[in-house]
């Protein structure tokens, strides 16, 4: 579809053996290459990925969600990506939507695309998102919008797409290796005034889908609040 744009999907994987094949099978035909980074899984994620013909990179030690993404983006840029779409290989996000994420960037409407799971409370909770996560998501997104002057419906989605220029502009060396990496990246993007668009995506919570526990969610929420305060304090 976009002959002059190389579109690479990156899969930050950890113990994704049960859902990986289903995820890859639903990626659209416009994807030029798929990169999987295995963050030292204890299951057969790497073996399955190789059988599927993916480009595979495996961490020898578990580095965390942020560390996994750093490897994903580094490899995608090294392999000539013009557009990079992150899809979780746990099938929590619909791979078929990649075509829309990529097209909005390829057609130069936006530089960054986010998949928003928040359209209505009823729909989000019906999709399986735990109530405490839903309300925490709404509160943190409100604070982040106030701090940055944005009006995004969700700051905490795991399905995102970036132009190569955006990724090249980021200082990933100063970001966390943990889950707060996503917030740090978005704050850098806002500070650099890149154009951010959103697409509604279905909510999928099920046993095979990865999810952080309550304690790590609390730590993530506190870190996010502190980052928002720092951004607001430093903003000219």
HUJOMO-V378328 format. One record per helix or strand of 2 or more residues. SS is the DSSP state (~ for helix, > for strand). FROM is the first residue (numbers start at 1). TO is the last residue. If there is no record, write none. Layout:
ss: {SS,SS}
from: {FROM,FROM}
to: {TO,TO}
This chain:
ss: {>,~,>,~,>,~,>,~,>,~,~,>,~,~,~,>,~}
from: {7,20,33,45,55,65,83,95,112,121,131,160,164,172,181,196,214}
to: {13,25,38,51,58,78,86,106,116,126,148,163,169,174,191,200,234}
